[in-house]
Amino acid sequence: MAKYKITFKKSVAKDLRNIPNKDVQRILQRIDSLAESPRAEGCIKLTGHQHYRARLGVYRIIYELRDDVLIINIIKIGHGSAVYKPS
């Protein structure tokens, strides 16, 4: 299977500043694993959106999947209680 290219929305850097470094490392490893399998176990399509959600402990990774060009665009990363609220 082809490997997807990972891109980040500019605001994701700001999201990561509020997360402890040890958790940021785990999140980045999870994002790398999405490149191999973007619909792996635990990755769920959000209702009413074209976005997917990957869970990592208390954190959520919201991403957009473009199969036609093999790109995963990371949209938002944050605590599960706040990540779904509009910015």
Secondary structure as UniProt FT lines:
FT   STRAND          5..8
FT   TURN            10..11
FT   HELIX           12..17
FT   HELIX           21..36
FT   TURN            38..39
FT   TURN            41..42
FT   STRAND          43..45
FT   TURN            47..48
FT   STRAND          51..56
FT   TURN            57..58
FT   STRAND          59..66
FT   TURN            67..70
FT   STRAND          71..79
FT   TURN            80..84
//
